[in-house]
Amino acid sequence: MLTPEKLEDLRNHLQTAVEVELSTIPLYLYTYYSINRTPTLTIKDEKRANEINTFANKAGGVLMSVAVEEMLHLSLASNILKSLGGSPAIYNKSPKSYPTNLLHHKDGFSIGLSKLTQSQLQKFMDVEKPAPVEEAPQGDQWETLGQFYEYIAELVKQTDPWDYSNPDNQLVDGRGYYTPNNIDTVYAKDAAHSASTVEYVNSDDSGGLKQIKNKEDALAAITEISEQGEGFRTGPTHKYDDPSHEEESHWYKYSELNTKFFDLELTEDEKSQFIHNFPDNPKSGDLSENYKLIVDLNNAVYSYLLWMTEMSFTLIGTAQSSMFYIGMHKGMIFILDKIIGGMRSLTYIGTDKKTYNLSPSFENFEFTSKELAKSELVALAEIVSAANPKLGWDDIVGRIKDLPDVNVIENKVSFA
């Protein structure tokens, strides 16, 4: 049995879990978008070109597969929090900018945005590294995420049936948002025979959304998060995250990419042909006014998606479906992806006098209010589209106008 103080401690740590997941999602997305997954290589050696092309596509698929599962982990932690009478805070809880420290890490573990490099893959491995079996659970001053989630699990084990008072408003499975595989996560084993050698990086039995109604459900959700890669406590031998042993854990995925990257012995010219020259930890304030507006638009869309996610935990039925399952699909696939795809075709001279591709900064964008958020987003999109006709973003403006409005009253979604 948990005292009221311990129950509140559990809720606080679940909110911290939400914010930890929020801090890693842009980390992986940024590196994903730095990759051209289908480059046109100027390499005469066909075997070498195929090898590099195959690696580029696989690296993108693996990175996106992990990012999607981090979004899933965020939702699972939010479901547990909701079931225990809490309200997950998601909007404006992503890091204000990068680099940043993982919350409550013992040594102030710093993470930052970077294009695809071996050092960044090593950083991802450090984030996801398995916890030694002998390490005790830690709610604060933890060294691995395995310790942190086990601390949460230990508190959950002490809960009583009456602590789970809110099974409603949770994100449940069966709506197709966290599908095991989609066009952004699959890749080909051989670039020369992509149609017949598709690799599905995620396994159907590795887990999905769960409605939390009791202690057992909550523990199952935490186990799913841990097994998929948040530092599972069986140590480095924990290779797979699914019963059929078809999908590797996050640490193993990044370890294999890092090894392959090393083995390829890529020249700088070869890297430049499939890795966009994104700067480390970009800030929109360092850019010219027009480019700042483009990056701000991306930040505004991303922040709006997080706000839609938060609002989804206040809704049920068709209102929730419109807000999250439809809104997030449109936002991630048809808006955010296209904005970043367009911006990275632009170049600029940085403060260090080097030339870079324009990249997302994933900084928080603070809207004036819930009532004005969507109109502000639409207005910004119209300004950016008009100032950059060559990008052809008129359809992005239309898609943003189609997004659900976060200004929700009495379980109804209003559309601006």
Rosetta blueprint (number, residue, H / E / L):
1 M L
2 L L
3 T L
4 P H
5 E H
6 K H
7 L H
8 E H
9 D H
10 L H
11 R H
12 N H
13 H H
14 L H
15 Q H
16 T H
17 A H
18 V H
19 E H
20 V H
21 E H
22 L H
23 S H
24 T H
25 I H
26 P H
27 L H
28 Y H
29 L H
30 Y H
31 T H
32 Y H
33 Y H
34 S L
35 I E
36 N L
37 R L
38 T L
39 P L
40 T L
41 L L
42 T L
43 I L
44 K L
45 D L
46 E H
47 K H
48 R H
49 A H
50 N H
51 E H
52 I H
53 N H
54 T H
55 F H
56 A H
57 N H
58 K H
59 A H
60 G H
61 G H
62 V H
63 L H
64 M H
65 S H
66 V H
67 A H
68 V H
69 E H
70 E H
71 M H
72 L H
73 H H
74 L H
75 S H
76 L H
77 A H
78 S H
79 N H
80 I H
81 L H
82 K H
83 S H
84 L L
85 G L
86 G L
87 S L
88 P L
89 A L
90 I L
91 Y L
92 N L
93 K L
94 S L
95 P L
96 K L
97 S L
98 Y L
99 P L
100 T E
101 N E
102 L L
103 L L
104 H L
105 H E
106 K L
107 D L
108 G L
109 F L
110 S E
111 I E
112 G L
113 L L
114 S L
115 K L
116 L L
117 T L
118 Q H
119 S H
120 Q H
121 L H
122 Q H
123 K H
124 F H
125 M H
126 D H
127 V H
128 E H
129 K L
130 P L
131 A L
132 P L
133 V L
134 E L
135 E L
136 A L
137 P L
138 Q L
139 G L
140 D L
141 Q L
142 W E
143 E L
144 T L
145 L H
146 G H
147 Q H
148 F H
149 Y H
150 E H
151 Y H
152 I H
153 A H
154 E H
155 L H
156 V H
157 K L
158 Q L
159 T L
160 D L
161 P H
162 W H
163 D H
164 Y L
165 S L
166 N L
167 P L
168 D L
169 N L
170 Q L
171 L L
172 V L
173 D L
174 G L
175 R L
176 G L
177 Y L
178 Y L
179 T L
180 P L
181 N L
182 N L
183 I L
184 D L
185 T L
186 V L
187 Y E
188 A E
189 K L
190 D L
191 A H
192 A H
193 H H
194 S L
195 A L
196 S L
197 T L
198 V E
199 E E
200 Y L
201 V L
202 N L
203 S L
204 D L
205 D L
206 S L
207 G L
208 G L
209 L L
210 K L
211 Q L
212 I L
213 K L
214 N L
215 K H
216 E H
217 D H
218 A H
219 L H
220 A H
221 A H
222 I H
223 T H
224 E H
225 I H
226 S H
227 E H
228 Q H
229 G L
230 E L
231 G L
232 F L
233 R L
234 T L
235 G H
236 P H
237 T H
238 H L
239 K L
240 Y E
241 D L
242 D L
243 P L
244 S L
245 H L
246 E L
247 E L
248 E E
249 S L
250 H H
251 W H
252 Y H
253 K H
254 Y H
255 S H
256 E H
257 L H
258 N H
259 T H
260 K H
261 F H
262 F H
263 D H
264 L H
265 E L
266 L L
267 T L
268 E H
269 D H
270 E H
271 K H
272 S H
273 Q L
274 F L
275 I E
276 H L
277 N L
278 F L
279 P L
280 D L
281 N L
282 P L
283 K L
284 S H
285 G H
286 D H
287 L L
288 S L
289 E H
290 N H
291 Y H
292 K H
293 L H
294 I H
295 V H
296 D H
297 L H
298 N H
299 N H
300 A H
301 V H
302 Y H
303 S H
304 Y H
305 L H
306 L H
307 W H
308 M H
309 T H
310 E H
311 M H
312 S H
313 F L
314 T L
315 L L
316 I L
317 G H
318 T H
319 A H
320 Q H
321 S H
322 S H
323 M H
324 F H
325 Y H
326 I H
327 G H
328 M H
329 H H
330 K H
331 G H
332 M H
333 I H
334 F H
335 I H
336 L H
337 D H
338 K H
339 I H
340 I H
341 G H
342 G H
343 M H
344 R L
345 S L
346 L L
347 T E
348 Y E
349 I E
350 G L
351 T L
352 D L
353 K L
354 K L
355 T E
356 Y E
357 N E
358 L L
359 S L
360 P L
361 S L
362 F L
363 E L
364 N L
365 F L
366 E L
367 F L
368 T L
369 S L
370 K L
371 E L
372 L L
373 A H
374 K H
375 S H
376 E H
377 L H
378 V H
379 A H
380 L H
381 A H
382 E H
383 I H
384 V H
385 S H
386 A H
387 A H
388 N L
389 P H
390 K H
391 L H
392 G L
393 W L
394 D H
395 D H
396 I H
397 V H
398 G H
399 R H
400 I H
401 K H
402 D H
403 L L
404 P L
405 D L
406 V L
407 N L
408 V L
409 I E
410 E L
411 N L
412 K E
413 V L
414 S L
415 F L
416 A L
